[in-house]
Amino acid sequence: MQDVIIIGAGVIGCAIARELSRYQLKILVLEKESDVCEGTSKANSAIVHAGYDAKPGSLKAKLNVEGNKLMEDLSHELDFAFRRNGSLVLCFHKEEREQLEKLFNNGLKNGVTGLKILEKEEIKKLEPNISDEVCAALYAPTGGIVCPFNLTIALAENAYTNGTEFKLNTEVMDIIKIMESTYENYYRLKTNQGEFTTKIVINAAGVYADKFHNMVSEDKMHITARKGEYCLMDKAVGDYVDKTIFQLPNKFGKGVLVTPTIHGNLLIGPTALDIQDKEMINTTADALNEVIEKAKKSVNQLPLNKIITSFAGLRAHAEQDDFIIEEVKDAPGFIDVAGIESPGLSSAPAIGRFVEKMVLQILPAMKKNNFIGHRKGVINLSSLTYGERKELIKKNPAYANVICRCETVTEGEIMDAINRPLGAVTLDGIKRRTRAGSGRCQAGFCLPKTMSILARELHVDSKDITKCGGKSYILLKTDEETER
Ligand SMILES: Cc1cc2nc3c(=O)[nH]c(=O)nc-3n(C[C@H](O)[C@H](O)[C@H](O)COP(=O)(O)OP(=O)(O)OC[C@H]3O[C@@H](n4cnc5c(N)ncnc54)[C@H](O)[C@@H]3O)c2cc1C
């Protein structure tokens, strides 16, 4: 019997796992995909919001501001990329200024520090490429950008190092509530890899959280998948803007932004469209054209010839329009962490701590005295000095063999990504841990080499290597080979 089972290894499940791994608890994370960070956590704007737009008093407001404050220290403890680049919300007409001031006051109520309303000349000084139509902007210096993959992977690796068990490729199919008495109850989870029992379930299943809530409660929940599409541009224009540029929010959220990414690309998006199919993460010409048209409003001469790829993610929108983080009334020991749409990524460190307290109230536990709070990420050769690189290459010549030319990723870094705790087992897993394949050519050149390193390190045939698990094979397999 487990003490805690967490359904879902997105940023939320992994943040909770990491906080709980400080305690003498038996924790298991169940994830249906072949890696962590395969759901919404892999496809978003990656902004660590300042926290001025959520309704004062809401969980979104409280946890966003707290999460934003925690992110910097966490990035040092767990070695992931984060930068406080600040953000601007643009206003294009005098009549909209009232909305900007409302946002400013909202931010003050939420406890956001450093907010300022800037006039056109000040904005143009900060951001020369901003549209000439701008008349004022809300400046939030605490806004930041993060690598969502590295954040999630870092949390997961650290939880794993501290004894949390992860079962990947394990899809939860059904949950049975077993009530033996008022005090004694537990849950049986049926999966495609067998059954598991646990005293506490944490439902961090993203857009599917309603499905699991509804298995144990009479009070039904509905999560709507709200799709957002993006265009990603080449590093050549990564400094086109320095801050994250928003427009005034609308009823569907924060609107289309233009932002540098933490890795030095330029990102524009997202759209917002409610959809039925929770697996539909394709991009469409209409939505991408909408992104481009809206982004053009924020900056002059958007460098459209630098687009290298597009992607889409699904927000988990709850009717309450707030995060739902609570023990289900008619299911003691079952904790929903649902409706975690934006600012979920920003709030993740605070959500981890919030749920930690809830779990300890249900199941008091002692702290471990051997908890390891720090973790070292995959070595990034490009961030080292010439001397450091030389030293590393002397110890391991694989660090001299450049595999991904666009992002300058070496064989040594790829081997590290594979052979570390909860290491990469797919090409996407390598991409998210090292950036091999995420550059201008989008893996056009490095894919065959990365594939053979992966096959060699995992001791499997190249034909068994997948892009992202399941049947996403790169090389053609016969029916017989697929069966095996
Ligand atoms: C377009 C868009 C833009 C966004 N921008 C931002 C932003 O800039 N800043 C910000 O703070 N937030 C942003 N967000 C929100 C943020 O991305 C989410 O709040 C966060 O990623 C949610 O994480 P999660 O762990 O709850 O969900 P997920 O990452 O989706 O994780 C849930 C996991 O549960 C697994 N799962 C589901 N069903 C099962 C099952 N049956 N068995 C086992 N496992 C299962 C899934 O495979 C998945 O890995 C954005 C979201 C979107 C879509």
The ligand as an SDF file (V2000), in Angstrom:
LIG
                    3D

 53 58  0  0  0  0  0  0  0  0999 V2000
   -1.4280   27.7640  -24.2950 C   0  0  0  0  0  0  0  0  0  0  0  0
   -0.9840   27.7590  -22.8590 C   0  0  0  0  0  0  0  0  0  0  0  0
   -0.1770   28.7840  -22.3650 C   0  0  0  0  0  0  0  0  0  0  0  0
    0.2120   28.7920  -21.0260 C   0  0  0  0  0  0  0  0  0  0  0  0
    1.0980   29.7200  -20.5930 N   0  0  0  0  0  0  0  0  0  0  0  0
    1.4820   29.7250  -19.3020 C   0  0  0  0  0  0  0  0  0  0  0  0
    2.4310   30.6650  -18.8430 C   0  0  0  0  0  0  0  0  0  0  0  0
    3.0050   31.4050  -19.6110 O   0  0  0  0  0  0  0  0  0  0  0  0
    2.7080   30.6950  -17.5170 N   0  0  0  0  0  0  0  0  0  0  0  0
    2.0900   29.8810  -16.6390 C   0  0  0  0  0  0  0  0  0  0  0  0
    2.3180   30.0170  -15.4430 O   0  0  0  0  0  0  0  0  0  0  0  0
    1.2480   28.9140  -17.0570 N   0  0  0  0  0  0  0  0  0  0  0  0
    0.9400   28.8220  -18.3680 C   0  0  0  0  0  0  0  0  0  0  0  0
    0.0940   27.8520  -18.8170 N   0  0  0  0  0  0  0  0  0  0  0  0
   -0.4480   26.8960  -17.8750 C   0  0  0  0  0  0  0  0  0  0  0  0
    0.5330   25.7990  -17.5350 C   0  0  0  0  0  0  0  0  0  0  0  0
    1.1340   25.2830  -18.6890 O   0  0  0  0  0  0  0  0  0  0  0  0
   -0.2590   24.7050  -16.8050 C   0  0  0  0  0  0  0  0  0  0  0  0
   -0.9160   25.2940  -15.7050 O   0  0  0  0  0  0  0  0  0  0  0  0
    0.6070   23.5690  -16.3040 C   0  0  0  0  0  0  0  0  0  0  0  0
    1.4720   23.0930  -17.2860 O   0  0  0  0  0  0  0  0  0  0  0  0
   -0.3130   22.4540  -15.8240 C   0  0  0  0  0  0  0  0  0  0  0  0
    0.4560   21.3980  -15.3940 O   0  0  0  0  0  0  0  0  0  0  0  0
   -0.2180   20.0290  -14.9470 P   0  0  0  0  0  0  0  0  0  0  0  0
    0.8440   19.2270  -14.3390 O   0  0  0  0  0  0  0  0  0  0  0  0
   -1.4350   20.3360  -14.1460 O   0  0  0  0  0  0  0  0  0  0  0  0
   -0.7700   19.3960  -16.2860 O   0  0  0  0  0  0  0  0  0  0  0  0
   -0.0130   18.4790  -17.3590 P   0  0  0  0  0  0  0  0  0  0  0  0
    1.3090   18.9930  -17.6950 O   0  0  0  0  0  0  0  0  0  0  0  0
   -0.9800   18.3010  -18.4880 O   0  0  0  0  0  0  0  0  0  0  0  0
    0.2020   17.1170  -16.5960 O   0  0  0  0  0  0  0  0  0  0  0  0
   -0.8320   16.1830  -16.4040 C   0  0  0  0  0  0  0  0  0  0  0  0
   -0.2550   14.8180  -16.6400 C   0  0  0  0  0  0  0  0  0  0  0  0
   -1.2490   13.8360  -16.3310 O   0  0  0  0  0  0  0  0  0  0  0  0
   -1.0480   12.7500  -17.2010 C   0  0  0  0  0  0  0  0  0  0  0  0
   -2.2590   11.9240  -17.2480 N   0  0  0  0  0  0  0  0  0  0  0  0
   -3.4770   12.2710  -17.7370 C   0  0  0  0  0  0  0  0  0  0  0  0
   -4.3120   11.2170  -17.6740 N   0  0  0  0  0  0  0  0  0  0  0  0
   -3.6270   10.1890  -17.1130 C   0  0  0  0  0  0  0  0  0  0  0  0
   -3.9450    8.8390  -16.8110 C   0  0  0  0  0  0  0  0  0  0  0  0
   -5.1260    8.3030  -17.1200 N   0  0  0  0  0  0  0  0  0  0  0  0
   -3.0070    8.0720  -16.2150 N   0  0  0  0  0  0  0  0  0  0  0  0
   -1.7710    8.5720  -15.9300 C   0  0  0  0  0  0  0  0  0  0  0  0
   -1.4110    9.8360  -16.2470 N   0  0  0  0  0  0  0  0  0  0  0  0
   -2.3230   10.6360  -16.8280 C   0  0  0  0  0  0  0  0  0  0  0  0
   -0.7430   13.4310  -18.5220 C   0  0  0  0  0  0  0  0  0  0  0  0
   -0.1180   12.5650  -19.4500 O   0  0  0  0  0  0  0  0  0  0  0  0
    0.1290   14.5850  -18.0920 C   0  0  0  0  0  0  0  0  0  0  0  0
    1.5060   14.2720  -18.1630 O   0  0  0  0  0  0  0  0  0  0  0  0
   -0.2630   27.7840  -20.1630 C   0  0  0  0  0  0  0  0  0  0  0  0
   -1.0440   26.7380  -20.6740 C   0  0  0  0  0  0  0  0  0  0  0  0
   -1.3610   26.7170  -22.0190 C   0  0  0  0  0  0  0  0  0  0  0  0
   -2.1060   25.5580  -22.5720 C   0  0  0  0  0  0  0  0  0  0  0  0
  1  2  1  0
  2  3  1  0
  2 52  2  0
  3  4  2  0
  4  5  1  0
  4 50  1  0
  5  6  2  0
  6  7  1  0
  6 13  1  0
  7  8  2  0
  7  9  1  0
  9 10  1  0
 10 11  2  0
 10 12  1  0
 12 13  2  0
 13 14  1  0
 14 15  1  0
 14 50  1  0
 15 16  1  0
 16 17  1  0
 16 18  1  0
 18 19  1  0
 18 20  1  0
 20 21  1  0
 20 22  1  0
 22 23  1  0
 23 24  1  0
 24 25  2  0
 24 26  1  0
 24 27  1  0
 27 28  1  0
 28 29  2  0
 28 30  1  0
 28 31  1  0
 31 32  1  0
 32 33  1  0
 33 34  1  0
 33 48  1  0
 34 35  1  0
 35 36  1  0
 35 46  1  0
 36 37  1  0
 36 45  1  0
 37 38  2  0
 38 39  1  0
 39 40  1  0
 39 45  2  0
 40 41  1  0
 40 42  2  0
 42 43  1  0
 43 44  2  0
 44 45  1  0
 46 47  1  0
 46 48  1  0
 48 49  1  0
 50 51  2  0
 51 52  1  0
 52 53  1  0
M  END
$$$$
